[in-house]
Amino acid sequence: MKKLNELLKQKPLYTLFVIAIVVGMIKVCTNIIQHHPVYEELDSIIYIFGIYFICWIIVKTIHNTYIRFGVAAFISFIYLSVQMFFDGSYVNYTSFIVIGVVAILIAAIMMVVIHVLDSWA
C-alpha cells in the first residue's frame, strides 16, 4: 500500500483513473443489485473525470486562488446549464439562479481538490 500511495502522490492523473475505476465499479454493482442495465447512469464517472482533469489543468496553469475559483465556477455553470438545457428542465430565471448557486458550491469543492493537488505538486 505504501508503494501505491507514493505512486498516487507522484502522479495525480493516476489518482484520477483510480477514482474513476472505483466509482465505476460501485455504479455497476449498484445497477446489478437494482436490476437496472449494467452501464446505466455512468455519466457521473465522466463528470468526476472531467472535474478532476479540469482541476489538474487549473493547478498547472493558474496560480491565483480567486481566478481558480472563478474559472471553476464558470466551467461548472456552463456544464450544468448545457445539461439542463438538453434535459428540458429549465423552467424560468429561478432555475438559472439555482444553477449558479450549485456551480459556486461545486467550485468550492473543486478548490479543495485543487488544494490537495497543489500540495502534492
Backbone as CSV, one residue per row, in Angstrom:
resi,resn,N_x,N_y,N_z,CA_x,CA_y,CA_z,C_x,C_y,C_z
1,MET,0.817,-1.195,0.000,0.000,0.000,0.000,0.863,1.264,0.000
2,LYS,2.044,1.181,0.619,2.913,2.352,0.645,3.390,2.710,-0.758
3,LYS,3.696,1.674,-1.555,4.140,1.928,-2.922,3.018,2.540,-3.751
4,LEU,1.800,2.044,-3.555,0.649,2.604,-4.269,0.410,4.046,-3.852
5,ASN,0.522,4.316,-2.562,0.333,5.672,-2.052,1.379,6.620,-2.629
6,GLU,2.616,6.199,-2.690,3.682,7.029,-3.263,3.451,7.278,-4.757
7,LEU,3.019,6.238,-5.468,2.742,6.389,-6.895,1.618,7.392,-7.123
8,LEU,0.562,7.294,-6.321,-0.561,8.216,-6.485,-0.183,9.642,-6.107
9,LYS,0.719,9.815,-5.162,1.166,11.157,-4.808,2.050,11.756,-5.901
10,GLN,2.853,10.920,-6.538,3.756,11.417,-7.575,3.021,11.683,-8.886
11,LYS,2.008,10.906,-9.184,1.276,11.016,-10.452,-0.213,11.255,-10.172
12,PRO,-0.648,12.509,-10.073,-2.047,12.796,-9.751,-3.044,12.271,-10.790
13,LEU,-2.615,12.131,-12.038,-3.551,11.622,-13.041,-3.853,10.141,-12.824
14,TYR,-2.922,9.417,-12.211,-3.224,8.030,-11.851,-4.318,7.980,-10.794
15,THR,-4.313,8.964,-9.905,-5.378,9.057,-8.910,-6.719,9.216,-9.604
16,LEU,-6.738,9.990,-10.659,-7.963,10.181,-11.437,-8.473,8.848,-11.971
17,PHE,-7.591,8.055,-12.519,-8.007,6.756,-13.051,-8.475,5.816,-11.945
18,VAL,-7.815,5.849,-10.806,-8.230,5.004,-9.680,-9.620,5.414,-9.196
19,ILE,-9.859,6.717,-9.078,-11.176,7.201,-8.650,-12.236,6.793,-9.658
20,ALA,-11.948,6.950,-10.940,-12.925,6.587,-11.974,-13.224,5.088,-11.949
21,ILE,-12.219,4.272,-11.761,-12.437,2.823,-11.718,-13.253,2.428,-10.495
22,VAL,-12.931,3.005,-9.336,-13.675,2.672,-8.108,-15.123,3.112,-8.226
23,VAL,-15.358,4.334,-8.678,-16.739,4.812,-8.827,-17.477,3.990,-9.875
24,GLY,-16.798,3.626,-10.954,-17.422,2.796,-11.986,-17.823,1.434,-11.462
25,MET,-16.946,0.811,-10.674,-17.271,-0.495,-10.111,-18.443,-0.409,-9.146
26,ILE,-18.471,0.647,-8.331,-19.596,0.834,-7.400,-20.892,1.040,-8.179
27,LYS,-20.830,1.826,-9.236,-22.027,2.096,-10.048,-22.527,0.829,-10.732
28,VAL,-21.620,0.026,-11.282,-22.014,-1.212,-11.946,-22.622,-2.185,-10.935
29,CYS,-22.007,-2.308,-9.763,-22.560,-3.195,-8.725,-23.933,-2.722,-8.264
30,THR,-24.101,-1.428,-8.111,-25.399,-0.881,-7.722,-26.450,-1.170,-8.785
31,ASN,-26.091,-1.024,-10.049,-27.035,-1.321,-11.131,-27.404,-2.801,-11.165
32,ILE,-26.441,-3.667,-10.892,-26.739,-5.100,-10.869,-27.682,-5.430,-9.718
33,ILE,-27.425,-4.849,-8.554,-28.271,-5.108,-7.389,-29.696,-4.608,-7.625
34,GLN,-29.833,-3.457,-8.278,-31.152,-2.873,-8.502,-31.814,-3.376,-9.782
35,HIS,-31.187,-4.316,-10.478,-31.726,-4.911,-11.701,-31.948,-3.894,-12.808
36,HIS,-31.028,-2.921,-12.902,-31.023,-1.951,-13.997,-30.008,-2.428,-15.027
37,PRO,-30.038,-1.861,-16.228,-28.963,-2.189,-17.179,-27.593,-1.872,-16.566
38,VAL,-26.626,-2.700,-16.865,-25.336,-2.637,-16.175,-24.649,-1.284,-16.348
39,TYR,-24.658,-0.737,-17.546,-23.930,0.503,-17.805,-24.812,1.743,-17.757
40,GLU,-25.919,1.688,-17.059,-26.820,2.838,-16.953,-26.241,3.854,-15.975
41,GLU,-26.403,5.110,-16.282,-26.007,6.237,-15.435,-24.510,6.276,-15.139
42,LEU,-23.701,5.988,-16.109,-22.263,6.099,-15.922,-21.764,7.507,-16.257
43,ASP,-22.672,8.449,-16.513,-22.269,9.816,-16.801,-21.624,10.481,-15.590
44,SER,-21.927,9.997,-14.383,-21.290,10.568,-13.198,-19.785,10.313,-13.209
45,ILE,-19.369,9.190,-13.771,-17.938,8.897,-13.871,-17.277,9.877,-14.827
46,ILE,-17.935,10.149,-15.932,-17.400,11.110,-16.896,-17.324,12.494,-16.260
47,TYR,-18.340,12.840,-15.459,-18.357,14.137,-14.785,-17.205,14.222,-13.778
48,ILE,-17.007,13.185,-12.966,-15.915,13.178,-11.992,-14.571,13.252,-12.710
49,PHE,-14.424,12.490,-13.785,-13.215,12.502,-14.587,-12.952,13.910,-15.110
50,GLY,-13.985,14.543,-15.651,-13.846,15.898,-16.198,-13.490,16.925,-15.146
51,ILE,-14.169,16.870,-13.996,-13.902,17.835,-12.924,-12.465,17.686,-12.419
52,TYR,-12.032,16.467,-12.196,-10.673,16.237,-11.708,-9.643,16.691,-12.741
53,PHE,-9.891,16.393,-14.008,-8.966,16.789,-15.057,-8.904,18.308,-15.183
54,ILE,-10.047,18.959,-15.079,-10.071,20.426,-15.130,-9.316,21.009,-13.945
55,CYS,-9.498,20.410,-12.751,-8.753,20.868,-11.578,-7.248,20.736,-11.804
56,TRP,-6.837,19.632,-12.402,-5.419,19.413,-12.660,-4.881,20.455,-13.641
57,ILE,-5.657,20.767,-14.680,-5.240,21.789,-15.649,-5.157,23.155,-14.976
58,ILE,-6.138,23.463,-14.120,-6.126,24.745,-13.415,-4.901,24.845,-12.514
59,VAL,-4.545,23.765,-11.825,-3.367,23.770,-10.957,-2.105,24.065,-11.761
60,LYS,-2.009,23.491,-12.952,-0.805,23.665,-13.766,-0.712,25.040,-14.417
61,THR,-1.857,25.713,-14.653,-1.820,26.964,-15.418,-2.093,28.225,-14.609
62,ILE,-2.971,28.166,-13.632,-3.393,29.371,-12.902,-2.923,29.275,-11.459
63,HIS,-2.360,30.369,-10.946,-1.815,30.328,-9.593,-2.537,31.246,-8.612
64,ASN,-3.439,32.089,-9.076,-4.212,32.956,-8.193,-5.474,32.218,-7.735
65,THR,-5.709,32.182,-6.435,-6.823,31.415,-5.876,-8.171,31.939,-6.355
66,TYR,-8.326,33.236,-6.437,-9.612,33.803,-6.835,-9.925,33.507,-8.309
67,ILE,-8.904,33.565,-9.134,-9.109,33.235,-10.546,-9.422,31.752,-10.687
68,ARG,-8.763,30.909,-9.903,-9.073,29.478,-9.913,-10.543,29.233,-9.556
69,PHE,-11.000,29.916,-8.504,-12.391,29.761,-8.081,-13.346,30.231,-9.173
70,GLY,-13.043,31.365,-9.789,-13.895,31.892,-10.851,-13.955,30.972,-12.064
71,VAL,-12.813,30.438,-12.464,-12.777,29.514,-13.596,-13.558,28.247,-13.280
72,ALA,-13.378,27.719,-12.072,-14.091,26.501,-11.675,-15.602,26.735,-11.638
73,ALA,-16.032,27.887,-11.100,-17.460,28.194,-11.049,-18.030,28.382,-12.455
74,PHE,-17.284,29.052,-13.329,-17.750,29.274,-14.690,-17.902,27.966,-15.455
75,ILE,-16.909,27.085,-15.341,-16.974,25.802,-16.037,-18.126,24.963,-15.505
76,SER,-18.311,24.956,-14.198,-19.429,24.202,-13.611,-20.767,24.769,-14.063
77,PHE,-20.869,26.085,-14.100,-22.122,26.718,-14.516,-22.448,26.383,-15.970
78,ILE,-21.449,26.448,-16.827,-21.667,26.125,-18.245,-22.098,24.673,-18.395
79,TYR,-21.408,23.754,-17.712,-21.754,22.336,-17.816,-23.187,22.091,-17.343
80,LEU,-23.536,22.625,-16.184,-24.881,22.400,-15.642,-25.952,23.062,-16.503
81,SER,-25.659,24.224,-17.058,-26.629,24.897,-17.925,-26.887,24.095,-19.192
82,VAL,-25.837,23.593,-19.803,-25.995,22.791,-21.017,-26.756,21.505,-20.703
83,GLN,-26.423,20.888,-19.574,-27.114,19.659,-19.186,-28.601,19.923,-18.948
84,MET,-28.935,21.008,-18.269,-30.344,21.329,-18.022,-31.061,21.700,-19.317
85,PHE,-30.361,22.356,-20.231,-30.979,22.723,-21.496,-31.364,21.473,-22.284
86,PHE,-30.462,20.508,-22.345,-30.759,19.293,-23.100,-31.767,18.392,-22.392
87,ASP,-31.846,18.480,-21.066,-32.858,17.727,-20.326,-34.225,18.380,-20.430
88,GLY,-34.244,19.643,-20.803,-35.501,20.378,-20.877,-36.031,20.757,-19.504
89,SER,-35.137,20.934,-18.542,-35.594,21.203,-17.180,-35.443,22.660,-16.760
90,TYR,-35.055,23.536,-17.682,-35.073,24.965,-17.363,-36.520,25.427,-17.309
91,VAL,-36.927,26.027,-16.214,-38.301,26.478,-16.061,-38.379,27.988,-16.234
92,ASN,-37.628,28.710,-15.449,-37.622,30.171,-15.523,-36.279,30.661,-14.994
93,TYR,-36.224,31.937,-14.624,-34.965,32.504,-14.153,-34.535,31.922,-12.811
94,THR,-35.452,31.374,-12.060,-35.102,30.757,-10.791,-34.170,29.571,-11.010
95,SER,-34.388,28.816,-12.058,-33.508,27.692,-12.376,-32.094,28.188,-12.642
96,PHE,-31.990,29.335,-13.295,-30.698,29.938,-13.573,-29.978,30.290,-12.274
97,ILE,-30.709,30.863,-11.310,-30.128,31.249,-10.026,-29.700,30.017,-9.238
98,VAL,-30.539,28.990,-9.235,-30.207,27.765,-8.512,-28.965,27.121,-9.112
99,ILE,-28.880,27.090,-10.431,-27.703,26.529,-11.092,-26.460,27.338,-10.736
100,GLY,-26.601,28.654,-10.620,-25.470,29.482,-10.211,-24.982,29.151,-8.819
101,VAL,-25.904,28.951,-7.893,-25.534,28.603,-6.521,-24.875,27.226,-6.483
102,VAL,-25.441,26.270,-7.210,-24.849,24.930,-7.260,-23.460,24.986,-7.891
103,ALA,-23.279,25.802,-8.915,-21.958,25.938,-9.543,-20.946,26.513,-8.557
104,ILE,-21.373,27.442,-7.726,-20.470,28.000,-6.711,-20.099,26.935,-5.682
105,LEU,-21.063,26.106,-5.274,-20.760,25.028,-4.332,-19.809,24.004,-4.950
106,ILE,-20.034,23.669,-6.217,-19.128,22.739,-6.902,-17.740,23.359,-7.022
107,ALA,-17.688,24.657,-7.284,-16.387,25.333,-7.374,-15.670,25.291,-6.026
108,ALA,-16.417,25.401,-4.940,-15.796,25.296,-3.615,-15.208,23.899,-3.403
109,ILE,-15.935,22.877,-3.829,-15.421,21.509,-3.731,-14.190,21.352,-4.626
110,MET,-14.257,21.953,-5.808,-13.111,21.883,-6.719,-11.898,22.578,-6.110
111,MET,-12.107,23.640,-5.343,-10.988,24.329,-4.717,-10.301,23.430,-3.690
112,VAL,-11.083,22.602,-3.000,-10.483,21.646,-2.064,-9.632,20.639,-2.830
113,VAL,-10.161,20.131,-3.944,-9.402,19.185,-4.766,-8.150,19.861,-5.318
114,ILE,-8.279,21.107,-5.759,-7.133,21.842,-6.284,-6.085,22.036,-5.190
115,HIS,-6.524,22.316,-3.973,-5.587,22.482,-2.858,-4.819,21.186,-2.597
116,VAL,-5.530,20.055,-2.652,-4.863,18.765,-2.456,-3.881,18.507,-3.586
117,LEU,-4.296,18.767,-4.836,-3.387,18.573,-5.974,-2.181,19.498,-5.875
118,ASP,-2.413,20.725,-5.409,-1.328,21.684,-5.291,-0.333,21.254,-4.224
119,SER,-0.820,20.659,-3.141,0.074,20.210,-2.091,0.899,18.999,-2.534
120,TRP,0.370,18.204,-3.474,1.112,17.060,-3.998,2.193,17.490,-4.969
121,ALA,1.957,18.622,-5.644,2.900,19.046,-6.699,4.161,19.645,-6.143
